[in-house]
Amino acid sequence: MVDIHSHLLFGVDDGPETLDESVEMIKKGMELGFGEFYLTAHYGKGRFCNENYDKNFEILKEKCQNLNLDIKLHRGNEIYLDENISKTLGEKKYNTIEGKYLLVEFSPLTLPSVGKHMVKKVLDMGFVPIVAHVERYNRFKGSDLLELKRLGCKLQVNIGGEKPKYIVRLLKEGYIDFLGSDAHRVKRRCYSLDELEHLKKLVGEKGIKRMTNLKGLEKEGKNSEKERSSSWIFDSFLRSVFRGTWVRSDS
């Protein structure tokens, strides 16, 4: 299993402060079955610039090797999308995922039209955006998330993330490409076996493996696009008849 979204690297953002805490968090991730971790430290927001990233990454990697932890660590970043995204990407001081993907996040208050405009800039530079923790963006309706998919984005939700009922709906509809921990600290937003087991009951073992694996995403996206489109058309029809809204729970 691959954790595509984590803040396990010490001393670079709002994640762990010490090397020991990084190691403890990695061990917790291993207990859930994760064997590969992308250390996607925050990048942008005017305050995160990967200072000490490479140095601390090598320190953590060596520590894990000395402890004989059977894992793989990969560089990565969670890039904040704002009006300066073209300049940010032009600096090329960030880490990609497999050279092709960029984990990106919006402000929770971002309007869908603005969000689409920003991801288009990422796409225009040849990257595939993975939109992090999509359950947080209150202004994005289901149709907006579908539009992101149509543009070429991948969508990620957090294991044990906010608005669990909404996450369940997204998972059941088949819109989610990746699960991630978004782990930050040992005692705050860390790995939870109970939360992973809950999701496993909903989407099955195969579903969990698919969403914690980087392989086969292109084929999967093409094969299920028609089914998702039909689902959203039917859902829109029901809303027009009953004047309701697509289920989005805050619980």
RAZITA-V753241 format. One record per residue. N is the residue number from 1. RES is the residue in three letters. PHI is phi in radians with two decimals (NA if undefined). OMEGA is omega in whole degrees, 0 to 359 (* if undefined). D_CENTER is the distance of its C-alpha to the mean C-alpha in Angstrom with 2 decimals. Layout:
n->N res->RES phi->PHI omega->OMEGA d_center->D_CENTER
n->N res->RES phi->PHI omega->OMEGA d_center->D_CENTER
This chain:
n->1 res->MET phi->NA omega->182 d_center->14.35
n->2 res->VAL phi->-2.02 omega->174 d_center->11.58
n->3 res->ASP phi->-1.63 omega->186 d_center->8.94
n->4 res->ILE phi->-1.35 omega->187 d_center->6.38
n->5 res->HIS phi->-2.51 omega->178 d_center->5.20
n->6 res->SER phi->-2.61 omega->176 d_center->8.60
n->7 res->HIS phi->-2.09 omega->185 d_center->11.41
n->8 res->LEU phi->-1.61 omega->185 d_center->14.22
n->9 res->LEU phi->-1.45 omega->184 d_center->16.41
n->10 res->PHE phi->-1.28 omega->169 d_center->19.36
n->11 res->GLY phi->1.24 omega->181 d_center->21.00
n->12 res->VAL phi->-2.18 omega->178 d_center->18.60
n->13 res->ASP phi->-2.64 omega->180 d_center->16.74
n->14 res->ASP phi->-1.63 omega->176 d_center->16.61
n->15 res->GLY phi->-1.52 omega->183 d_center->15.73
n->16 res->PRO phi->-1.06 omega->182 d_center->18.66
n->17 res->GLU phi->-1.62 omega->185 d_center->21.98
n->18 res->THR phi->-2.22 omega->177 d_center->23.73
n->19 res->LEU phi->-1.06 omega->181 d_center->23.58
n->20 res->ASP phi->-1.08 omega->179 d_center->24.66
n->21 res->GLU phi->-1.18 omega->176 d_center->21.83
n->22 res->SER phi->-1.01 omega->181 d_center->19.31
n->23 res->VAL phi->-1.11 omega->180 d_center->21.31
n->24 res->GLU phi->-1.07 omega->179 d_center->21.54
n->25 res->MET phi->-1.17 omega->178 d_center->17.80
n->26 res->ILE phi->-1.07 omega->178 d_center->17.51
n->27 res->LYS phi->-1.09 omega->177 d_center->20.37
n->28 res->LYS phi->-1.16 omega->177 d_center->18.74
n->29 res->GLY phi->-1.13 omega->178 d_center->15.76
n->30 res->MET phi->-1.10 omega->179 d_center->18.50
n->31 res->GLU phi->-1.09 omega->178 d_center->20.19
n->32 res->LEU phi->-1.48 omega->180 d_center->17.41
n->33 res->GLY phi->1.91 omega->178 d_center->17.77
n->34 res->PHE phi->-1.33 omega->178 d_center->15.16
n->35 res->GLY phi->-2.09 omega->177 d_center->17.04
n->36 res->GLU phi->-2.32 omega->183 d_center->14.67
n->37 res->PHE phi->-2.34 omega->170 d_center->12.36
n->38 res->TYR phi->-1.66 omega->184 d_center->10.60
n->39 res->LEU phi->-1.58 omega->190 d_center->11.76
n->40 res->THR phi->-1.59 omega->178 d_center->9.50
n->41 res->ALA phi->-1.09 omega->177 d_center->12.04
n->42 res->HIS phi->-1.00 omega->177 d_center->12.17
n->43 res->TYR phi->-2.44 omega->180 d_center->14.15
n->44 res->GLY phi->1.95 omega->183 d_center->16.37
n->45 res->LYS phi->1.06 omega->179 d_center->17.55
n->46 res->GLY phi->1.34 omega->182 d_center->20.93
n->47 res->ARG phi->-2.46 omega->179 d_center->20.67
n->48 res->PHE phi->-1.92 omega->186 d_center->18.09
n->49 res->CYS phi->-2.36 omega->178 d_center->19.48
n->50 res->ASN phi->1.19 omega->175 d_center->18.78
n->51 res->GLU phi->-1.08 omega->181 d_center->22.23
n->52 res->ASN phi->1.25 omega->184 d_center->22.99
n->53 res->TYR phi->-1.05 omega->185 d_center->19.72
n->54 res->ASP phi->-1.07 omega->180 d_center->21.64
n->55 res->LYS phi->-1.09 omega->182 d_center->24.38
n->56 res->ASN phi->-1.21 omega->177 d_center->22.33
n->57 res->PHE phi->-1.07 omega->181 d_center->20.19
n->58 res->GLU phi->-1.17 omega->177 d_center->23.52
n->59 res->ILE phi->-1.10 omega->180 d_center->24.92
n->60 res->LEU phi->-1.16 omega->180 d_center->22.15
n->61 res->LYS phi->-1.06 omega->179 d_center->22.33
n->62 res->GLU phi->-1.13 omega->179 d_center->26.10
n->63 res->LYS phi->-1.08 omega->180 d_center->26.02
n->64 res->CYS phi->-1.14 omega->177 d_center->23.97
n->65 res->GLN phi->-1.16 omega->179 d_center->26.43
n->66 res->ASN phi->-1.14 omega->178 d_center->29.36
n->67 res->LEU phi->-1.53 omega->180 d_center->28.15
n->68 res->ASN phi->1.01 omega->176 d_center->27.84
n->69 res->LEU phi->-1.39 omega->184 d_center->24.28
n->70 res->ASP phi->-1.46 omega->184 d_center->23.39
n->71 res->ILE phi->-2.47 omega->172 d_center->19.89
n->72 res->LYS phi->-2.16 omega->176 d_center->18.35
n->73 res->LEU phi->-1.90 omega->180 d_center->16.60
n->74 res->HIS phi->-2.25 omega->174 d_center->14.93
n->75 res->ARG phi->-1.27 omega->177 d_center->14.59
n->76 res->GLY phi->-3.06 omega->174 d_center->11.58
n->77 res->ASN phi->-2.57 omega->170 d_center->10.68
n->78 res->GLU phi->-1.87 omega->190 d_center->8.46
n->79 res->ILE phi->-1.64 omega->181 d_center->10.97
n->80 res->TYR phi->-1.42 omega->181 d_center->12.42
n->81 res->LEU phi->-1.61 omega->175 d_center->13.85
n->82 res->ASP phi->-2.54 omega->184 d_center->17.45
n->83 res->GLU phi->-1.15 omega->181 d_center->20.88
n->84 res->ASN phi->-1.73 omega->188 d_center->21.08
n->85 res->ILE phi->-1.08 omega->180 d_center->18.16
n->86 res->SER phi->-1.09 omega->178 d_center->20.76
n->87 res->LYS phi->-1.15 omega->180 d_center->22.51
n->88 res->THR phi->-1.04 omega->181 d_center->19.46
n->89 res->LEU phi->-1.20 omega->180 d_center->18.53
n->90 res->GLY phi->-1.17 omega->180 d_center->22.25
n->91 res->GLU phi->-1.26 omega->176 d_center->22.56
n->92 res->LYS phi->0.95 omega->177 d_center->20.55
n->93 res->LYS phi->-1.84 omega->183 d_center->20.04
n->94 res->TYR phi->-1.75 omega->179 d_center->16.30
n->95 res->ASN phi->-1.90 omega->176 d_center->14.72
n->96 res->THR phi->-1.56 omega->172 d_center->13.17
n->97 res->ILE phi->-1.93 omega->181 d_center->11.55
n->98 res->GLU phi->1.04 omega->177 d_center->14.58
n->99 res->GLY phi->1.35 omega->187 d_center->16.25
n->100 res->LYS phi->-1.98 omega->187 d_center->14.85
n->101 res->TYR phi->-1.74 omega->172 d_center->11.13
n->102 res->LEU phi->-2.24 omega->173 d_center->9.79
n->103 res->LEU phi->-1.35 omega->185 d_center->6.43
n->104 res->VAL phi->-2.27 omega->176 d_center->7.82
n->105 res->GLU phi->-2.43 omega->174 d_center->8.38
n->106 res->PHE phi->-1.78 omega->162 d_center->11.57
n->107 res->SER phi->-1.20 omega->178 d_center->14.19
n->108 res->PRO phi->-1.01 omega->183 d_center->14.40
n->109 res->LEU phi->-1.69 omega->182 d_center->17.75
n->110 res->THR phi->-1.08 omega->175 d_center->16.89
n->111 res->LEU phi->-1.31 omega->180 d_center->19.04
n->112 res->PRO phi->-0.94 omega->181 d_center->17.79
n->113 res->SER phi->-1.11 omega->179 d_center->20.40
n->114 res->VAL phi->-1.22 omega->179 d_center->19.31
n->115 res->GLY phi->-1.05 omega->179 d_center->15.63
n->116 res->LYS phi->-1.11 omega->179 d_center->16.89
n->117 res->HIS phi->-1.08 omega->183 d_center->19.25
n->118 res->MET phi->-1.26 omega->180 d_center->16.80
n->119 res->VAL phi->-1.20 omega->176 d_center->14.50
n->120 res->LYS phi->-1.09 omega->178 d_center->17.88
n->121 res->LYS phi->-1.12 omega->178 d_center->18.72
n->122 res->VAL phi->-1.15 omega->179 d_center->15.78
n->123 res->LEU phi->-1.10 omega->181 d_center->16.84
n->124 res->ASP phi->-1.11 omega->179 d_center->20.42
n->125 res->MET phi->-1.59 omega->173 d_center->19.85
n->126 res->GLY phi->1.60 omega->180 d_center->18.90
n->127 res->PHE phi->-1.79 omega->172 d_center->15.15
n->128 res->VAL phi->-1.76 omega->179 d_center->12.60
n->129 res->PRO phi->-1.29 omega->167 d_center->9.87
n->130 res->ILE phi->-1.81 omega->184 d_center->6.29
n->131 res->VAL phi->-1.41 omega->186 d_center->5.97
n->132 res->ALA phi->-1.32 omega->176 d_center->3.49
n->133 res->HIS phi->0.54 omega->184 d_center->5.28
n->134 res->VAL phi->-1.14 omega->179 d_center->7.81
n->135 res->GLU phi->-1.15 omega->185 d_center->10.24
n->136 res->ARG phi->-1.50 omega->189 d_center->11.29
n->137 res->TYR phi->-1.53 omega->189 d_center->12.82
n->138 res->ASN phi->-1.10 omega->184 d_center->16.29
n->139 res->ARG phi->-1.53 omega->180 d_center->17.98
n->140 res->PHE phi->-1.56 omega->174 d_center->15.97
n->141 res->LYS phi->-1.49 omega->179 d_center->17.93
n->142 res->GLY phi->-1.00 omega->181 d_center->17.30
n->143 res->SER phi->-1.13 omega->178 d_center->19.21
n->144 res->ASP phi->-1.22 omega->177 d_center->17.09
n->145 res->LEU phi->-1.16 omega->177 d_center->13.90
n->146 res->LEU phi->-1.08 omega->179 d_center->16.24
n->147 res->GLU phi->-1.13 omega->176 d_center->17.42
n->148 res->LEU phi->-1.05 omega->178 d_center->14.08
n->149 res->LYS phi->-1.10 omega->181 d_center->14.04
n->150 res->ARG phi->-1.14 omega->178 d_center->17.66
n->151 res->LEU phi->-1.22 omega->180 d_center->17.13
n->152 res->GLY phi->2.14 omega->180 d_center->15.04
n->153 res->CYS phi->-1.38 omega->167 d_center->11.39
n->154 res->LYS phi->-1.87 omega->183 d_center->8.74
n->155 res->LEU phi->-2.07 omega->181 d_center->6.74
n->156 res->GLN phi->-2.22 omega->171 d_center->3.87
n->157 res->VAL phi->-2.10 omega->180 d_center->5.66
n->158 res->ASN phi->-1.52 omega->170 d_center->6.71
n->159 res->ILE phi->-1.17 omega->183 d_center->9.76
n->160 res->GLY phi->1.30 omega->183 d_center->12.49
n->161 res->GLY phi->-1.34 omega->178 d_center->10.79
n->162 res->GLU phi->-1.13 omega->177 d_center->13.12
n->163 res->LYS phi->0.97 omega->185 d_center->15.22
n->164 res->PRO phi->-1.03 omega->180 d_center->15.29
n->165 res->LYS phi->-1.16 omega->178 d_center->17.70
n->166 res->TYR phi->-1.19 omega->177 d_center->15.57
n->167 res->ILE phi->-1.05 omega->178 d_center->12.68
n->168 res->VAL phi->-1.02 omega->180 d_center->15.57
n->169 res->ARG phi->-1.08 omega->179 d_center->16.81
n->170 res->LEU phi->-1.08 omega->180 d_center->13.72
n->171 res->LEU phi->-1.15 omega->182 d_center->13.61
n->172 res->LYS phi->-1.16 omega->179 d_center->17.35
n->173 res->GLU phi->-1.35 omega->176 d_center->17.43
n->174 res->GLY phi->1.44 omega->183 d_center->15.31
n->175 res->TYR phi->-1.54 omega->189 d_center->12.84
n->176 res->ILE phi->-1.61 omega->179 d_center->9.61
n->177 res->ASP phi->-1.64 omega->185 d_center->8.90
n->178 res->PHE phi->-2.36 omega->163 d_center->6.35
n->179 res->LEU phi->-1.79 omega->177 d_center->6.50
n->180 res->GLY phi->-2.52 omega->181 d_center->5.43
n->181 res->SER phi->-1.44 omega->190 d_center->8.10
n->182 res->ASP phi->0.95 omega->182 d_center->7.37
n->183 res->ALA phi->-1.09 omega->183 d_center->11.03
n->184 res->HIS phi->-2.06 omega->183 d_center->13.36
n->185 res->ARG phi->-2.46 omega->179 d_center->16.93
n->186 res->VAL phi->-1.04 omega->184 d_center->19.10
n->187 res->LYS phi->-1.83 omega->179 d_center->20.26
n->188 res->ARG phi->-2.52 omega->178 d_center->17.35
n->189 res->ARG phi->0.98 omega->179 d_center->14.00
n->190 res->CYS phi->-1.90 omega->183 d_center->14.61
n->191 res->TYR phi->-1.31 omega->181 d_center->14.55
n->192 res->SER phi->-2.31 omega->179 d_center->16.46
n->193 res->LEU phi->-1.14 omega->181 d_center->18.28
n->194 res->ASP phi->-1.05 omega->181 d_center->19.49
n->195 res->GLU phi->-1.19 omega->177 d_center->16.17
n->196 res->LEU phi->-1.17 omega->179 d_center->15.14
n->197 res->GLU phi->-1.12 omega->178 d_center->18.67
n->198 res->HIS phi->-1.10 omega->179 d_center->18.50
n->199 res->LEU phi->-1.16 omega->181 d_center->15.66
n->200 res->LYS phi->-1.11 omega->178 d_center->17.65
n->201 res->LYS phi->-1.16 omega->183 d_center->20.64
n->202 res->LEU phi->-1.47 omega->186 d_center->19.03
n->203 res->VAL phi->-2.00 omega->178 d_center->17.55
n->204 res->GLY phi->1.42 omega->180 d_center->19.61
n->205 res->GLU phi->-1.07 omega->181 d_center->19.31
n->206 res->LYS phi->-1.12 omega->179 d_center->18.79
n->207 res->GLY phi->-1.10 omega->178 d_center->15.89
n->208 res->ILE phi->-1.10 omega->180 d_center->14.09
n->209 res->LYS phi->-1.10 omega->180 d_center->15.11
n->210 res->ARG phi->-1.09 omega->185 d_center->14.01
n->211 res->MET phi->-1.53 omega->173 d_center->10.37
n->212 res->THR phi->-2.13 omega->182 d_center->10.49
n->213 res->ASN phi->-2.50 omega->181 d_center->12.40
n->214 res->LEU phi->-1.52 omega->187 d_center->12.19
n->215 res->LYS phi->-1.59 omega->171 d_center->15.64
n->216 res->GLY phi->1.34 omega->184 d_center->17.13
n->217 res->LEU phi->-1.24 omega->183 d_center->14.45
n->218 res->GLU phi->-1.11 omega->180 d_center->17.00
n->219 res->LYS phi->-1.13 omega->181 d_center->19.64
n->220 res->GLU phi->-1.06 omega->183 d_center->17.67
n->221 res->GLY phi->-1.07 omega->182 d_center->16.67
n->222 res->LYS phi->-1.22 omega->186 d_center->20.33
n->223 res->ASN phi->-1.24 omega->186 d_center->21.90
n->224 res->SER phi->-1.84 omega->184 d_center->20.26
n->225 res->GLU phi->-1.10 omega->181 d_center->20.28
n->226 res->LYS phi->-1.11 omega->180 d_center->23.79
n->227 res->GLU phi->-1.10 omega->180 d_center->23.16
n->228 res->ARG phi->-1.16 omega->180 d_center->20.29
n->229 res->SER phi->-1.08 omega->180 d_center->22.53
n->230 res->SER phi->-1.10 omega->179 d_center->25.43
n->231 res->SER phi->-1.07 omega->182 d_center->23.58
n->232 res->TRP phi->-1.24 omega->177 d_center->22.67
n->233 res->ILE phi->-1.10 omega->180 d_center->26.25
n->234 res->PHE phi->-1.13 omega->179 d_center->27.72
n->235 res->ASP phi->-1.11 omega->178 d_center->25.58
n->236 res->SER phi->-1.12 omega->178 d_center->26.74
n->237 res->PHE phi->-1.08 omega->179 d_center->30.26
n->238 res->LEU phi->-1.09 omega->179 d_center->30.17
n->239 res->ARG phi->-1.11 omega->182 d_center->29.03
n->240 res->SER phi->-1.19 omega->181 d_center->31.92
n->241 res->VAL phi->-1.35 omega->187 d_center->34.36
n->242 res->PHE phi->-1.74 omega->179 d_center->33.47
n->243 res->ARG phi->0.95 omega->179 d_center->32.18
n->244 res->GLY phi->-1.78 omega->177 d_center->29.15
n->245 res->THR phi->-2.27 omega->177 d_center->25.48
n->246 res->TRP phi->-1.13 omega->187 d_center->22.56
n->247 res->VAL phi->-0.99 omega->175 d_center->21.63
n->248 res->ARG phi->-2.54 omega->186 d_center->19.10
n->249 res->SER phi->-1.58 omega->175 d_center->19.82
n->250 res->ASP phi->-1.60 omega->182 d_center->19.25
n->251 res->SER phi->-1.70 omega->* d_center->19.98
